[in-house]
């Protein structure tokens, strides 16, 4: 399975030069825990970082900084971890675990933003697979009971 098959294509973005208050407002309005920080080069929108609600608390609120005086790029995660839509999903999950990231931008081969892969989405995917496996077990048990009744 490829990352592009399961990533969320509805990505909430913010420009790196935007004030931090703008990122907080966008997160609240869009009901998300992070925004992908982007730069636009012509027609190509590339991810350059991620700002999470935790980044806001730790880097801004806890330090009592003026949210209008600090830009998004000042608090975004410094080392962007990203994947391409063609990357293997389970390899990417391992990378997320190794790097300790819960969300990562997904790009195409040219580096343009295509989506975001979030831990929450992965948990839903695994839960659905587990539900299907449980259904397989139930089906097998029911089939066995029907066989026993016929004997």
Backbone as a printed PyTorch tensor [residue, N CA C, xyz], in Angstrom:
tensor([[[  0.8530,  -1.1720,   0.0000],
         [  0.0000,   0.0000,   0.0000],
         [  0.8990,   1.2350,   0.0000]],

        [[  0.4940,   2.2270,  -0.7560],
         [  1.2580,   3.4660,  -0.8920],
         [  0.6580,   4.5750,  -0.0220]],

        [[  1.5130,   5.4910,   0.3990],
         [  1.0900,   6.6060,   1.2480],
         [ -0.0350,   7.3950,   0.5840]],

        [[  0.0730,   7.5950,  -0.7190],
         [ -0.9290,   8.3680,  -1.4440],
         [ -2.3210,   7.7650,  -1.4260]],

        [[ -2.4140,   6.4610,  -1.1400],
         [ -3.7120,   5.7910,  -1.0900],
         [ -4.4770,   6.1070,   0.1910]],

        [[ -3.7780,   6.5170,   1.2430],
         [ -4.4390,   6.7120,   2.5350],
         [ -4.2820,   8.1140,   3.1130]],

        [[ -3.4070,   8.9230,   2.5530],
         [ -3.2040,  10.2590,   3.1310],
         [ -4.4320,  11.1230,   2.9110]],

        [[ -4.5680,  12.1180,   3.7600],
         [ -5.6590,  13.0710,   3.6740],
         [ -5.2550,  14.1510,   2.6660]],

        [[ -6.0560,  14.3330,   1.6470],
         [ -5.7410,  15.3080,   0.5920],
         [ -6.1910,  16.7240,   0.9530]],

        [[ -6.9520,  16.8460,   2.0190],
         [ -7.4410,  18.1540,   2.4660],
         [ -6.4640,  18.6830,   3.5110]],

        [[ -5.4640,  19.4330,   3.0560],
         [ -4.3870,  19.8900,   3.9230],
         [ -4.5960,  21.3540,   4.2940]],

        [[ -4.4560,  21.6440,   5.5750],
         [ -4.5560,  23.0180,   6.0560],
         [ -3.1470,  23.6000,   6.0340]],

        [[ -2.9880,  24.7180,   5.3280],
         [ -1.6610,  25.2930,   5.1270],
         [ -1.5870,  26.7210,   5.6380]],

        [[ -0.3430,  27.1650,   5.8250],
         [ -0.0880,  28.5510,   6.2010],
         [  1.2680,  28.9340,   5.6310]],

        [[  1.4210,  30.1840,   5.2720],
         [  2.6900,  30.6940,   4.7720],
         [  3.6570,  30.8790,   5.9350]],

        [[  4.9120,  30.5970,   5.7090],
         [  5.9200,  30.7030,   6.7610],
         [  6.1000,  32.0910,   7.3310]],

        [[  5.7710,  33.1170,   6.5440],
         [  5.9240,  34.4960,   7.0130],
         [  4.7070,  35.0060,   7.7880]],

        [[  3.6630,  34.2070,   7.8490],
         [  2.4510,  34.6210,   8.5670],
         [  2.7380,  34.7260,  10.0600]],

        [[  2.0680,  35.6470,  10.7490],
         [  2.2240,  35.7240,  12.2040],
         [  1.7070,  34.4390,  12.8630]],

        [[  2.2830,  34.1050,  13.9740],
         [  1.8940,  32.8970,  14.6910],
         [  0.4150,  32.9170,  15.0690]],

        [[ -0.0890,  34.0730,  15.3760],
         [ -1.5100,  34.1960,  15.7110],
         [ -2.3850,  33.6910,  14.5530]],

        [[ -1.9470,  33.9310,  13.3260],
         [ -2.6900,  33.4670,  12.1490],
         [ -2.7520,  31.9370,  12.1190]],

        [[ -1.6480,  31.2750,  12.4160],
         [ -1.6330,  29.8130,  12.4540],
         [ -2.5950,  29.3010,  13.5260]],

        [[ -2.5950,  29.9320,  14.6950],
         [ -3.4900,  29.5220,  15.7760],
         [ -4.9520,  29.7120,  15.3630]],

        [[ -5.2440,  30.8200,  14.7090],
         [ -6.6070,  31.0920,  14.2490],
         [ -7.0500,  30.0510,  13.2200]],

        [[ -6.1720,  29.7390,  12.2840],
         [ -6.4920,  28.7510,  11.2480],
         [ -6.7470,  27.3870,  11.8760]],

        [[ -5.9060,  26.9850,  12.8220],
         [ -6.1000,  25.6840,  13.4800],
         [ -7.4470,  25.6320,  14.1850]],

        [[ -7.7970,  26.7060,  14.8640],
         [ -9.0790,  26.7420,  15.5690],
         [-10.2370,  26.6700,  14.5780]],

        [[-10.1930,  27.4720,  13.5250],
         [-11.2860,  27.5110,  12.5560],
         [-11.4380,  26.1940,  11.7970]],

        [[-10.3260,  25.5370,  11.5090],
         [-10.3580,  24.3040,  10.7220],
         [-10.4340,  23.0460,  11.5960]],

        [[-10.3930,  23.2400,  12.9170],
         [-10.4740,  22.1220,  13.8710],
         [ -9.3760,  21.0910,  13.6280]],

        [[ -8.1320,  21.5850,  13.5020],
         [ -6.9780,  20.7110,  13.2930],
         [ -5.9130,  21.0090,  14.3350]],

        [[ -5.0380,  20.0430,  14.5550],
         [ -3.9680,  20.1950,  15.5340],
         [ -2.6520,  20.6100,  14.9350]],

        [[ -2.6410,  20.8390,  13.6090],
         [ -1.4110,  21.2780,  12.9610],
         [ -1.7310,  21.9410,  11.6380]],

        [[ -0.7520,  22.7110,  11.1710],
         [ -0.8130,  23.2960,   9.8360],
         [  0.5130,  22.9960,   9.1480]],

        [[  0.4420,  22.7810,   7.8570],
         [  1.6580,  22.5960,   7.0770],
         [  2.1110,  23.9700,   6.6120]],

        [[  3.3660,  24.2640,   6.9000],
         [  3.9520,  25.5350,   6.4890],
         [  4.4720,  25.3550,   5.0670]],

        [[  4.0870,  26.2640,   4.1820],
         [  4.4360,  26.1170,   2.7720],
         [  5.1540,  27.3410,   2.2360]],

        [[  5.8750,  27.1090,   1.1580],
         [  6.4090,  28.2060,   0.3510],
         [  5.9400,  27.9480,  -1.0680]],

        [[  5.6380,  29.0120,  -1.7730],
         [  5.1440,  28.8780,  -3.1270],
         [  6.1890,  29.4090,  -4.0870]],

        [[  6.5650,  28.5560,  -5.0350],
         [  7.5500,  28.9040,  -6.0440],
         [  6.8600,  28.7790,  -7.3920]],

        [[  6.3780,  29.8870,  -7.9030],
         [  5.5880,  29.8240,  -9.1310],
         [  4.2750,  29.1330,  -8.8540]],

        [[  4.0330,  28.0200,  -9.5140],
         [  2.7970,  27.2610,  -9.3220],
         [  2.9770,  26.1040,  -8.3540]],

        [[  4.1930,  25.9170,  -7.8410],
         [  4.5040,  24.7790,  -6.9740],
         [  4.4370,  25.1880,  -5.5070]],

        [[  3.5690,  24.5330,  -4.7600],
         [  3.4550,  24.7670,  -3.3260],
         [  4.1840,  23.6420,  -2.6190]],

        [[  5.2730,  23.9820,  -1.9380],
         [  6.1140,  22.9860,  -1.2710],
         [  5.9900,  23.1090,   0.2440]],

        [[  5.9370,  21.9590,   0.9300],
         [  5.9650,  22.0220,   2.3930],
         [  7.3850,  22.3090,   2.8730]],

        [[  7.4850,  23.1920,   3.8620],
         [  8.8020,  23.5070,   4.4350],
         [  8.8390,  23.2330,   5.9320]],

        [[  7.6910,  22.9710,   6.5160],
         [  7.6430,  22.6980,   7.9440],
         [  6.2310,  22.3890,   8.3900]],

        [[  6.1140,  22.1230,   9.6700],
         [  4.8210,  21.8560,  10.2920],
         [  4.7860,  22.6050,  11.6150]],

        [[  3.6550,  23.2150,  11.9190],
         [  3.4420,  23.8250,  13.2310],
         [  2.2650,  23.1080,  13.8660]],

        [[  2.4700,  22.6290,  15.0800],
         [  1.4260,  21.9070,  15.7980],
         [  0.8940,  22.7640,  16.9420]],

        [[ -0.2230,  22.3300,  17.4800],
         [ -0.7730,  23.0270,  18.6390],
         [  0.2160,  22.9730,  19.8000]],

        [[  0.9590,  21.9040,  19.9090],
         [  1.9960,  21.7990,  20.9480],
         [  3.1000,  22.8320,  20.7260]],

        [[  3.4910,  23.0360,  19.4720],
         [  4.4930,  24.0680,  19.1680],
         [  4.0180,  25.4310,  19.6620]],

        [[  2.7310,  25.7010,  19.4780],
         [  2.1810,  26.9840,  19.9380],
         [  2.3180,  27.1240,  21.4480]],

        [[  1.9860,  26.0690,  22.1440],
         [  2.0410,  26.1180,  23.6060],
         [  3.4780,  26.2330,  24.1040]],

        [[  4.3500,  25.3620,  23.6180],
         [  5.7220,  25.3070,  24.1240],
         [  6.5530,  26.4980,  23.6730]],

        [[  6.4510,  26.8460,  22.3900],
         [  7.3200,  27.8890,  21.8550],
         [  6.7760,  29.2930,  22.0500]],

        [[  5.4920,  29.4080,  22.1830],
         [  4.9300,  30.7500,  22.2330],
         [  4.2580,  31.0760,  23.5600]],

        [[  3.2240,  30.3490,  23.9050],
         [  2.4660,  30.6650,  25.1050],
         [  3.3130,  30.5230,  26.3670]],

        [[  4.0710,  29.4460,  26.4620],
         [  4.8840,  29.2120,  27.6560],
         [  6.0020,  30.2420,  27.7890]],

        [[  6.4340,  30.7900,  26.6660],
         [  7.5000,  31.8020,  26.6800],
         [  6.9350,  33.2160,  26.7260]],

        [[  5.6020,  33.3330,  26.6770],
         [  4.9310,  34.6200,  26.7560],
         [  5.4040,  35.5910,  25.6730]],

        [[  5.4400,  35.0960,  24.4280],
         [  5.8500,  35.9520,  23.3160],
         [  4.6340,  36.5820,  22.6670]],

        [[  4.8560,  37.6740,  21.9830],
         [  3.8030,  38.3660,  21.2510],
         [  3.4980,  37.5600,  19.9890]],

        [[  2.3140,  37.0070,  19.8890],
         [  1.9540,  36.1390,  18.7730],
         [  1.9200,  36.8630,  17.4370]],

        [[  1.8340,  38.1800,  17.4710],
         [  1.8530,  38.9430,  16.2280],
         [  3.2790,  39.3140,  15.8180]],

        [[  4.2230,  39.2120,  16.7430],
         [  5.6100,  39.5800,  16.4570],
         [  6.4510,  38.3840,  16.0190]],

        [[  5.9250,  37.1840,  16.1950],
         [  6.6580,  35.9690,  15.8460],
         [  6.0010,  35.3530,  14.6190]],

        [[  6.8120,  34.9420,  13.6610],
         [  6.2580,  34.3250,  12.4540],
         [  6.1780,  32.8120,  12.6200]],

        [[  5.3960,  32.2120,  11.7880],
         [  5.2110,  30.7700,  11.8010],
         [  6.5480,  30.0550,  11.6270]],

        [[  7.3870,  30.5450,  10.7160],
         [  8.6640,  29.8690,  10.4570],
         [  9.5930,  29.9140,  11.6610]],

        [[  9.3470,  30.8420,  12.5990],
         [ 10.1770,  30.9250,  13.7970],
         [  9.9280,  29.7720,  14.7660]],

        [[  8.7620,  29.1480,  14.6970],
         [  8.4410,  28.0770,  15.6450],
         [  8.1640,  26.7320,  14.9770]],

        [[  8.1630,  26.7010,  13.6460],
         [  7.8750,  25.4250,  12.9730],
         [  8.9690,  24.4170,  13.2740]],

        [[  8.6060,  23.1610,  13.1650],
         [  9.5690,  22.0910,  13.3650],
         [ 10.7160,  22.2890,  12.3790]],

        [[ 11.9540,  22.3060,  12.8750],
         [ 13.0810,  22.6750,  12.0180],
         [ 13.4430,  21.6450,  10.9500]],

        [[ 13.2990,  20.3710,  11.2460],
         [ 13.6590,  19.3310,  10.2860],
         [ 12.4080,  18.6520,   9.7720]],

        [[ 12.0040,  19.0420,   8.5770],
         [ 10.7800,  18.4950,   8.0050],
         [ 10.9620,  17.0250,   7.6510]],

        [[ 10.0470,  16.2120,   8.1260],
         [  9.9800,  14.8040,   7.7430],
         [  8.7790,  14.7000,   6.8190]],

        [[  9.0250,  14.2490,   5.5910],
         [  7.9640,  14.1540,   4.5940],
         [  8.0620,  12.8140,   3.8860]],

        [[  7.0350,  12.5010,   3.1220],
         [  7.0080,  11.2860,   2.3130],
         [  6.4580,  11.6460,   0.9480]],

        [[  6.7150,  10.8030,  -0.0120],
         [  6.0610,  10.9900,  -1.3080],
         [  4.8420,  10.0880,  -1.3590]],

        [[  3.9230,  10.4300,  -2.2310],
         [  2.7060,   9.6450,  -2.3780],
         [  3.0030,   8.2100,  -2.7920]],

        [[  4.1370,   7.9830,  -3.4210],
         [  4.5090,   6.6370,  -3.8900],
         [  5.2480,   5.8040,  -2.8400]],

        [[  5.6200,   6.4050,  -1.7170],
         [  6.3440,   5.6680,  -0.6780],
         [  5.4750,   4.5530,  -0.0960]],

        [[  6.1230,   3.4860,   0.3290],
         [  5.4380,   2.3900,   0.9910],
         [  4.8750,   2.8810,   2.3310]],

        [[  3.6180,   2.5760,   2.5850],
         [  2.9540,   3.0640,   3.7930],
         [  3.6390,   2.5770,   5.0570]],

        [[  3.9190,   1.2790,   5.1610],
         [  4.4470,   0.7410,   6.4100],
         [  5.8920,   1.1770,   6.6330]],

        [[  6.6480,   1.3870,   5.5700],
         [  7.9900,   1.9580,   5.7050],
         [  7.8740,   3.3890,   6.2510]],

        [[  6.9070,   4.1270,   5.7460],
         [  6.6980,   5.5100,   6.1960],
         [  6.2580,   5.5570,   7.6490]],

        [[  5.4020,   4.6280,   8.0530],
         [  4.9900,   4.5530,   9.4590],
         [  6.2160,   4.3150,  10.3390]],

        [[  7.1020,   3.4450,   9.8890],
         [  8.3360,   3.1930,  10.6470],
         [  9.1810,   4.4570,  10.7380]],

        [[  9.2820,   5.2060,   9.6640],
         [ 10.0200,   6.4850,   9.6810],
         [  9.3860,   7.4670,  10.6490]],

        [[  8.0500,   7.5240,  10.6570],
         [  7.3540,   8.4110,  11.5910],
         [  7.7130,   8.0310,  13.0170]],

        [[  7.7050,   6.7480,  13.3000],
         [  8.0450,   6.2650,  14.6340],
         [  9.4930,   6.6050,  14.9840]],

        [[ 10.3990,   6.3390,  14.0590],
         [ 11.8190,   6.6180,  14.2920],
         [ 12.0780,   8.1030,  14.5600]],

        [[ 11.3510,   8.9580,  13.8410],
         [ 11.5580,  10.4100,  13.9600],
         [ 10.6790,  11.0410,  15.0360]],

        [[  9.7210,  10.2900,  15.5450],
         [  8.8400,  10.8200,  16.5860],
         [  7.8570,  11.8630,  16.0870]],

        [[  7.3820,  11.7060,  14.8530],
         [  6.4090,  12.6550,  14.3110],
         [  5.0470,  11.9830,  14.1640]],

        [[  4.0170,  12.7390,  14.4610],
         [  2.6450,  12.2340,  14.3850],
         [  1.9600,  12.6230,  13.0780]],

        [[  2.5560,  13.5780,  12.3650],
         [  1.9810,  14.0440,  11.1080],
         [  3.1200,  14.3390,  10.1460]],

        [[  2.9380,  13.9820,   8.8800],
         [  3.9580,  14.3720,   7.9190],
         [  3.3220,  14.7060,   6.5830]],

        [[  3.8430,  15.7560,   5.9540],
         [  3.3420,  16.1450,   4.6360],
         [  3.6840,  15.0770,   3.6010]],

        [[  2.8260,  14.9740,   2.6080],
         [  3.0200,  14.0400,   1.5050],
         [  3.1530,  14.8720,   0.2330]],

        [[  4.1860,  14.5620,  -0.5510],
         [  4.4650,  15.3160,  -1.7670],
         [  4.4140,  14.4120,  -2.9860]],

        [[  4.4160,  15.0460,  -4.1530],
         [  4.6060,  14.2750,  -5.3810],
         [  6.1070,  14.2120,  -5.6610]],

        [[  6.4820,  13.6350,  -6.7720],
         [  7.9020,  13.4580,  -7.0970],
         [  8.6290,  14.7900,  -7.2420]],

        [[  7.9190,  15.8520,  -7.6030],
         [  8.5290,  17.1710,  -7.7720],
         [  8.6220,  17.9470,  -6.4610]],

        [[  8.0490,  17.3900,  -5.3860],
         [  8.0890,  18.0600,  -4.0930],
         [  6.8830,  18.9250,  -3.7880]],

        [[  5.8760,  18.8960,  -4.6570],
         [  4.6560,  19.6850,  -4.4270],
         [  3.7690,  18.9780,  -3.4070]],

        [[  3.1850,  19.7530,  -2.5180],
         [  2.3140,  19.2250,  -1.4730],
         [  1.1060,  18.5220,  -2.0720]],

        [[  0.8760,  17.2730,  -1.6200],
         [ -0.2440,  16.4700,  -2.1100],
         [ -1.2160,  16.0720,  -1.0100]],

        [[ -0.7340,  16.0310,   0.2310],
         [ -1.5900,  15.5890,   1.3190],
         [ -0.8230,  15.5780,   2.6220]],

        [[ -1.4520,  14.9850,   3.6290],
         [ -0.8180,  14.8420,   4.9330],
         [ -1.1920,  13.4690,   5.4890]],

        [[ -0.2220,  12.8300,   6.1020],
         [ -0.4460,  11.5420,   6.7460],
         [ -0.3500,  11.7720,   8.2420]],

        [[ -1.4310,  11.4590,   8.9550],
         [ -1.4910,  11.7210,  10.3900],
         [ -1.7030,  10.4250,  11.1590]],

        [[ -1.1760,  10.4010,  12.3640],
         [ -1.3370,   9.2470,  13.2420],
         [ -2.8070,   8.8720,  13.3870]],

        [[ -3.6630,   9.8600,  13.5200],
         [ -5.0990,   9.5970,  13.6690],
         [ -5.6400,   8.8010,  12.4790]],

        [[ -5.2090,   9.1660,  11.2640],
         [ -5.6560,   8.4580,  10.0660],
         [ -5.1490,   7.0200,  10.0760]],

        [[ -3.9250,   6.8300,  10.5320],
         [ -3.3440,   5.4880,  10.5870],
         [ -4.0760,   4.6090,  11.5970]],

        [[ -4.4520,   5.1920,  12.7250],
         [ -5.1910,   4.4300,  13.7340],
         [ -6.5430,   3.9930,  13.1630]],

        [[ -7.2070,   4.8720,  12.4320],
         [ -8.4780,   4.5030,  11.7990],
         [ -8.2760,   3.3680,  10.8010]],

        [[ -7.2020,   3.4260,  10.0250],
         [ -6.9060,   2.3900,   9.0390],
         [ -6.6790,   1.0400,   9.7190]],

        [[ -5.8820,   1.0350,  10.7720],
         [ -5.6010,  -0.2060,  11.5030],
         [ -6.8720,  -0.7230,  12.1850]],

        [[ -7.6770,   0.1750,  12.7420],
         [ -8.9280,  -0.2410,  13.3910],
         [ -9.8700,  -0.8890,  12.3740]],

        [[ -9.9450,  -0.3360,  11.1890],
         [-10.7900,  -0.9200,  10.1420],
         [-10.2810,  -2.3040,   9.7500]],

        [[ -8.9670,  -2.4490,   9.6290],
         [ -8.3930,  -3.7560,   9.2960],
         [ -8.6790,  -4.7700,  10.4060]],

        [[ -8.5570,  -4.3370,  11.6460],
         [ -8.8350,  -5.2340,  12.7760],
         [-10.3090,  -5.6450,  12.7800]],

        [[-11.1890,  -4.7210,  12.4780],
         [-12.6150,  -5.0300,  12.4080],
         [-12.8880,  -6.0590,  11.3110]],

        [[-12.2250,  -5.9120,  10.1750],
         [-12.3860,  -6.8820,   9.0850],
         [-11.8750,  -8.2570,   9.4980]],

        [[-10.7670,  -8.2950,  10.2050],
         [-10.2390,  -9.5750,  10.6820],
         [-11.1860, -10.2250,  11.6890]],

        [[-11.7440,  -9.4210,  12.5740],
         [-12.7080,  -9.9530,  13.5430],
         [-13.9320, -10.5070,  12.8140]],

        [[-14.3680,  -9.8300,  11.7650],
         [-15.4950, -10.3150,  10.9700],
         [-15.1740, -11.6370,  10.2990]],

        [[-13.9490, -11.7890,   9.8570],
         [-13.5170, -13.0510,   9.2540],
         [-13.5850, -14.1850,  10.2690]],

        [[-13.1590, -13.9280,  11.4850],
         [-13.2320, -14.9380,  12.5450],
         [-14.6870, -15.2980,  12.8340]],

        [[-15.5540, -14.2860,  12.9770],
         [-16.9740, -14.5440,  13.2330],
         [-17.5940, -15.3740,  12.1140]],

        [[-17.2660, -15.0250,  10.8890],
         [-17.8180, -15.7450,   9.7380],
         [-17.3920, -17.2160,   9.7750]],

        [[-16.1250, -17.4480,  10.0880],
         [-15.6290, -18.8260,  10.1880],
         [-16.3180, -19.6000,  11.2850]],

        [[-16.5470, -18.9660,  12.4100],
         [-17.2300, -19.6330,  13.5250],
         [-18.6740, -19.9580,  13.1590]],

        [[-19.3620, -19.0350,  12.5030],
         [-20.7520, -19.2730,  12.1040],
         [-20.8480, -20.4030,  11.0890]],

        [[-19.9090, -20.4430,  10.1620],
         [-19.8930, -21.5120,   9.1570],
         [-19.6910, -22.8730,   9.8350]],

        [[-18.7950, -22.9290,  10.8070],
         [-18.5390, -24.1730,  11.5370],
         [-19.7870, -24.6090,  12.3090]],

        [[-20.5020, -23.6640,  12.9200],
         [-21.7290, -24.0130,  13.6530],
         [-22.7830, -24.5710,  12.7030]],

        [[-22.9180, -24.0130,  11.5220],
         [-23.8900, -24.5080,  10.5480],
         [-23.5450, -25.9320,  10.1140]],

        [[-22.2900, -26.2120,   9.9610],
         [-21.8530, -27.5630,   9.5920],
         [-22.2020, -28.5680,  10.6950]],

        [[-22.0180, -28.1660,  11.9460],
         [-22.2810, -29.0650,  13.0720],
         [-23.7670, -29.3620,  13.1800]],

        [[-24.6210, -28.3950,  12.8770],
         [-26.0640, -28.5880,  12.9680],
         [-26.5230, -29.5910,  11.9090]],

        [[-25.9240, -29.5920,  10.7280],
         [-26.3140, -30.4890,   9.6470],
         [-25.9320, -31.9410,   9.9370]],

        [[-24.9890, -32.1780,  10.7830],
         [-24.5200, -33.5510,  11.0490],
         [-25.4540, -34.3080,  11.9160]]])
